[in-house]
Amino acid sequence: MAWDPRLYGPVEVPVNRWNEPFEESVKILCKRTHSEEQDCKEETVKVSKRSKTEDAGHSSPSQEVLDALEEDIDEDILRGDGKDRYQTEDPDVTAQDFIVQDSPEDVKFSVEQKFLLEMPQEFFDFWDCCSNINKEKPEEALVKAGLTLVGPYDVMTGKLKELKERKVSNYVCHWRYYYDPPEFMVCTLLLSLLNCSLSHVQTVIAGDEDEFHIGYYRDDPFHMPVFVASMSSVKQGQLKPLGENIFAGLIPITEDEGRNPFKKVPLQRLYQEIESFANKKNYSLLAVTPDMKKRNKKVVAKTFHGAGIVVPVHNDVGYRELPETYGSLKKMLKKMADSKNEDEQIKNFDDIQEIITNVQFAFDEGDHGMGVEFGICLFTYGGQVFHKPIIHLLGVGYELLGREPYVDILQAHLRNRRRGSQLSIMDVNTHG
């Protein structure tokens, strides 16, 4: 990442009742973002961050991960009742979060500072496009299509300056929907304007009844997004690729809305403005590009969300298949989620425990993708009963793959995982 952590890093601040997983990731985040004003301890920053060009398959896991791999996974831990390296012994033990320092002047670095991910140039070009359409409020440029810009675009509007607590965990959860995996970042959502006036669309943003939203999907946090996708509650947790960039992602939305005879003329103008700007910048408007097809060939597992995961595989090492079909796995998870008491839950956990054991062997032998696949499937299925296994599986899997920012995002999300469509962190942090 280009963001200079010595100038723009966060400072450490204690926060009660945060589990050890965040402490673990804090060390990773610290080495990535520590400041000169308050340096991290030497032992925390000795391990240098993996460069963008380094092959993730050759990254070295931390000692914590190596220690975790040597431990047996206890069923109580994975069911959420036991204690492991991801859970403090005392729930009142003070753990740590970070408060972000003053924002960099460069908006690109400011977005990365808060959301931990570098955004592609077309993200900023699209803002310029919207500024041409609506100079006063670019975030409302798409309201004729029932869309508004949110998430990292709120850095551009200045809206996030009002955030009461400038914690990293708040920023990464801003407009993060219940089923959004760490690889997915929301940038646009479909509005329901029935209960809010246009003048309040910034602060009373409400997704429609389908919770439709659009965002970037990337395989590796240190690489650029591989496509733009949408998600809604119609097919919970399902990601639908729309195109390689946000221009291509929005074209089918404006086309669909344009079928309404009352919106046809204004939406045709909107479509033309977006298309014209994209063509000037040489952005493809294809729904599926050659690069997307190449990426699809590298997908090792579709997972429950359908977008798939890509992990480095060398000489058949890097991924192995789960021992169950997705159909049988969903039945397994349903039994676990529907357990009526603790005894039934323990019994229903046996089959899941067997898969976990297989994942443990896979981690030991370099097939990191299996754990990520299973963790993502648990996450996409949903349910708090699976949060501890998710943290353990994805925490280890992401770190072994050198994808530490996803650990930070995942841990923050599972502590603030909300359903519904009122998911602006401003609704929580600007009151009381």
C-alpha angles and dihedrals in degrees: 000000000000096000109112105229092195089067104031107027124130126252124234121256130173119243122186124237098018112140127233095263090074090047088054093050092043088067090053092045090046094057087049099045112018117142135222090237093061112015120200118242114280095246091055097054100039092091108076122220119258111257120239093247095050116108106249090215090067099045116122118239120232122255089253090060092046089051091049092052090055091055123086113241108240118213091229090058094050093044087054099249102095135066127251139149087295095057131060118230092232118041089211094057109121113246129177142257129171133247113212116235126228113316119259115249090235105081092210091061091042092058091047092047092057104033097034092228131096114236124222121249091250089064089065093038089056089055088054089050091053090046089058090052096044113014096183098046113014090175087067095049092106100045091112085067090045092252135124133184116247142153112044089006086071086073087062093049092048090235094127090061085080092061108127097208114034095204121151088230090060096051096049090051094050106123091348108150124217095259098037108121119214089261092063125075121187118228105157136026139187114253132222102211094180094093102030134054121233091249090061097043091109097057101025097048110162127177115225121259089280094055089228115186139161129216149149122279121201132174097211124032090220093054130068121265116282095211147340116256141180133222134187141167091256086083103017114222094001116134117208116198111225104177146312096278140021093262091058090043093058099043095079090047093055090045093052093047089046091066087075104094091216091057101034101101099043091043092051088057091048091049091050093050093050092044093048094050092047092050092051089053092044095240116159116241094195117126090221120026130192089255091054089051090051090050092050089059089057095052109117096187134010094213121197094293092058098225091099134216129260120206131167112270119188122178090346091305118120104057141034128180124259113253092236134061116243089249094057091041092056090051089051093051092046091055090051094047092047095050109136098205142007096267091053090046092053091050093048091048093064095085091047090049089056091056090047089054090053089050090052090056089047092053090050092052098045100260094126095159093072092064092046091050093051093043092051090048091053090047093049093047088057134207133124091245087074098048096096094050089046092053092048098045099040093036091059095035096051093046093049087053092048093246098129098152088066089058090055092048094045095050093048091047096050089053091051103029107153133177125217130045105282094093105139108126086218089073088063103035105042095060133070 
